[in-house]
Amino acid sequence: MFKVSIILACYNVDAFIEDAFESIVRQSAFAQFEVIPVNDGSPDRTWEIIQEYQKRYPDNFFPISFDQGSGGPGRPRNAGLERATGEYVIFMDPDDRIYKDGYSTLLKAMEKHQSDVVIATRYGVKEKADGKNPVWVDWMADPPYVNQNSYEVKLDLLSQRPVILKTIYRRDLIDRYGLRFLESVSSSEDEIFDKKYLLLSEKITKINDVVYLYTVARTGSITSKIRIKVYEDLVPIFKGLDDSLSVYFNDAIVSYRVAALLRTFYLPKLLLLDPGLTDRALELCRDACEAFGFDRLLQTANATDKRIIELLRDRSYSQLMLFFMNHRTGAANRRNRVQAKKLKEMERRPVKLALKASSLVGLSRKAVKEKGGLGKLWTTRIRKNLAGAPNGYWIFMDRREKASDNGEALYRYVRDNRIHDKIAFIIRRDSPDYARLVADGFNVVAYNSLEHWRLHYNSEYFFASHVDDVIIKPWASFGATDGKPRYKLVFLQHGIIRSDLSGWLGAKTYQLFCASAKREYDGLINNVRYNVGPDQVKLTGLARHDLLEAKDGDYVLVSPTWRSFLSDATEAEFRDSEFFRSWHRLIHDSRVSEAMTGAGVRLKLVLHSSISQFAHCFDEDEHVEVVRYSDVTSFAELLSSARTLVTDYSTISFDVLYLRRPVIYYTFPELQKHSTNAGADLSLYGELGTRVEEHEAAVAALVAAAGDGFRSAEDKVRAADDFFAYGDRQNRKRIIDAVLEGSAK
């Protein structure tokens, strides 16, 4: 019996199929390969070439031919499966080629690990091109893995392109579950088959070897021109995906993937369709969504996909295409802004860096003579200085320049309860909190010192309320690739997630991801892009909430969140912004001042750290106090004593809601929005607090709150009771219990 059956669905590929066959026969394991090319009614010379190779290699080529084409690769692949005798199966497209000894590599990995499936990597190349200058490089796992069956691995595979052409499958598993390709469709049949197989597998192996050359948009392929049949097939495709994904995932994840496929594949392909057929194609998209269920699709955690589904449901096709194109343009613009920001940062580097660079000229002259050059020498020195034996430390950190968040709160709990003896807190030496923490007995280590890097790199756990790269791998900003640090990341969070941050947070690897509300937990688990599952995400609550205690202070706290486009603004630009004008007008409105005076309180304005440099722009008087972010010694005290909070999108609103105090959300219309605010759940703000958009409504809300003695309405208290997972001030204990439970596995 052959070890591997290679199945090729062939239609009109006489210009390519010989190259595909030659790449097969050159494999070192060719003697163990059974090659099954299935001609699907090709009118060109495809069948003639197949017969020629069958004559040349009669012991390895076992062709099949249909007189009439089926319109898709499903029928020929199924025919190949019926004919296959190999222990393993590989599917190959006849217009592609194997890269080097790629399929032999797949077989060796399968035999070595005895996996259910082995997934490799591929290059995208132009027609007839080799792999020297690929158009793109396929997904690689970091790190590769062997015989995994975790929720996180399968969730990650769900978000990847179909892996069918770079993968070796076990035939007995295919037969056991009766897996076959949809024969009635011309697209997505590979994803339906592939995803179901992967989700039913118990031993999944991912290697990063490149084994396949995928021809990008060849002439005549389905990716180079689109027919209306692609959209006529959508009802069975969505049904097939539903059947495939439901064997493992819940309804929200299934809906997420179906909606994402519509956005990432079928809507973009409209641009390749005859313009006269666009409306018909959109109506077919709507029919498929209706058959699947609009309510089901709206469970997706992706805000963009939700809007697309809503516009399809309402047949607002012009709005849909405008929204979709704006979304695509916005994504490109965001990439451009990132590049522009990097250039701006480079321009602002202190002159001392240039002086430091000049002092390294001698070193660089020496290094360029050595193999690998200066970059390799610098990287090697960094790694040599950082990498060491595991030190057993638990490292805690909030912001670089500020403590008083979940990191400090959890450090206190661990220290005071003597849970772990080797602990350290990281913060900048020039921060006012540095001396405060030292005086309080903290083991404080200066941020970005070599001691910090070595301690952090080799620690057991890193507990962080923020996960920016400058926090979790500060050495990387010095231009060195850091290898893999030893620590396990525990994300304490800075607040409660109320918008889709998966594009940022989904790029990290977590040992523990703390959540505080069931709604937040579900949003994390059901959003594929976060790349986390039940093993990582735990309902614990925020550590700092244990320290909150409702007090009757003499102020109303006004604390809007930041705007990314104002962080680097000039003072003139800031004063001219919608942000400044709106907030300055509100806090100095005479009706607000009168109401606050009558209630015996004042307004206390605290800006976000990223724009706190503009605090002086706001005028102070007997009714308004402006406090710089760096001057806040205790946020727990600041929030505990606030009678009410006025904000826009700040996550500190949940601290005030945790105390069952009123929150007014002033979300005035903005021409330019901060990206994390754009997808905020505004309905949640109205559910838990009072949400207003206009100046007059904000004034009325503040006046009403003062008139009610700053007491929360009963329905808002009940809503907060339902929202928070816990209110027992045992959040820190739950976090540590989850960490210790995870380490025991």
Phi, psi and omega in degrees: 000142177289152176283318187229134170257120178258118185251128180237121173273117192241127175211117177052054182235031183297339179279350187234334195294329178296320177298321178297313180298318180297324178292334177285311185291341177280353181293139181296336180261019186305324181300337181264007184257134170255116185259122183239087175277129182246111179279122185257057176073033182294132177276351181269206184271012184304311183293324178298317180292320178301316180295322178301316181289331177294323178290322180289322184232066185295338181275352184233337182257126182227079188284160175227147179219139173249142180287325182245140179287152181260347179090003180192167183280356184298309183297311180296324178294319178296321177298321177296321178296321179295327181276338190297141175239353183292156176292329180235162181229137172233136175256134182227144173269136186287355175260009178245180179219156173282140179269119180052234182258039191301314183287332173293323177297317178299315180298316180299318180295320179296316180293322182292315187262348182053050183273169170280330181203144174235126182248131179249211184226158180224160171255141168267126183227159175287165181309128175069359182282154176271190184267014183288323180232072183294148174291321175209160176245132184290173181303135173236139180277143179231100357271172172299163182216161185232127172052051179266153180217024187279160176300320184295319179296315182290327176294320178295317179296329179299325183275354180270160173299158175306136186260013194301325187274358181231028193225147174244129184249157176268122186293325181294331177287322176300315181289324182300319182262004178061039184282131177215164179274147172295131184263346187268001187240159181251002178208160175067001177295330180291320179294319181298313179295311186298313183294321180294319178299313182297319182289335177273347182284149178249345181227096183253127179242135177239120175247157183257012176292136175278122185239354193214142174249110182266122181284121185277120171048057177291157178300126177091354180280165183292338179276351179260338173213143187245134176254158181296337179300330177305321181275333175293338181275357191295325180300307177294330178295312179298321178295319179296318177297319178302312179297320183291311187281334184289349178291346184224317188263158177283175187297325181294321179290319178301314180297322178302313184290320180296314179295322180294323178297321177299315182288319189271340182239304190283322176291316177299327182291346175301331181291342179260359182270153173306123184307329180291347182257001186299313181298320178297317179297319179296322177294324176292323174299317180296318179302318180294319178294321179294319179295321178289322181118110179300319180298321178295314182296329181286359172284348181304144180276356182270117184296324178296315180296322177301315182294321177299315180296319179298317181291324174296315180303319183274002183056034177269069190290324178295316177297322180299311182294323177295316179298316182296315181292324176296322178297314179296318178294320179298321178297318178295319180295323178297319177297321179294321179295323178299315179297319180296321179295320179297318179296320180295319179296320179297321181293334185265005179300138180300150180300333182298335177291323177295319178295321179295321180297320181294330179289346181263007183301316180299317179296318183293322178299322179290320186291321184294341177281340181271154178297126179103337176073188185296319182302316180294319180296315180296314180298318180298320180293319178301310182298320181295323179287328186270310187294134178199191179289151175305132184258354177075007183280148166255120183254137182237144180201144170252241174276167178297321187252000186213139174257221175065024179238203186295330178297311179297318181299319181285324176303315180300318181295314181296317180293310186293332180260006176050047182281324180212137188269340182255092182227154179208150178242134184254131176197157180295142182295331182272004177284140175302333180287341181300307181294323180298315182290322177299316179296335180270007176088009178289147169275093188262134177238133184292130179300138177068012170279159178297327176299318178300310184300312182295317181296314182295311185301323186255012183284167179277313179226146173238113181262116187225140175271349176225148182234032171296155182301327180292346177265309189274339175211071186298333181293337183295331181290353178264013171089008181253139169285134194262001187068207181245110177300159184279335191289158172255133187271125173248112183268106182282340185071154176266336180201207178248127185292127180231011173211172185280106179251019187296329179299331179266304187288335182289350181272358182259163176246125188243140166279321179213135179236111187277133176237157186238347182222146180300323179296320177293316179303312180297321179298324179287314183292323187269000177256108185304326187290345175286338178058039177228156179225190183299337179288333180262314185277125179229141174280105183237328191091163179277137183301319185290341179295337176296337185265356182282140179211117184299125178229154180269085179281182183248032181209157167256126183275129174246115186212084176285158178279181187273172172231122184302325183282355177255350183302321182251018182286158170281166179298322179296319179295320179296314181296335181269359185280155174302322182302304183297312185298319182293314183286321179297319179297319183293311186289342179251015175291130185298329180291324176293314180301317180296317180294320180292320178298317179297330180269357178076028179229170175232172175265137177239114182263126175231117179276155175300151184302327184288344178231016183294343178295346180258013182302325183292346179290337181273128181288143175252149172207194183292346181260341187231125173247132178253123182246126177290145181305317183291343181271357177280113182276332180214111177290330177299317179291318180302314183282323181297327185266357180284127180287328179206155175244136170243121182215187172244294182230006188296139179287349176292348176301329181288334174294316180291320176296326178300329177274001181062038175259155182291146175230131175251121179261111180259090184255068183295150180299138180231138175289326179238125184246147170291136190302321183285345177274335188299326182255018183297145180279089184292333178295327178295321179298318178290333179287317185267333182222205177248119181252130180228156181240339183251154181303313182298321179292324178293317177299314181298321180294318178293317179297319180294320179298318178296320180295332179270009180070024179057039176259139178285142176293152184299321181293329178288324177296316179297320179297320178293321177301319181285330186286310184284136180292324183220153175220022188264002181058038175241025184296318182296322177296318179296322179297310181295320177300319179294321178296312181293324177295319179294323181289338181280344182285000000 
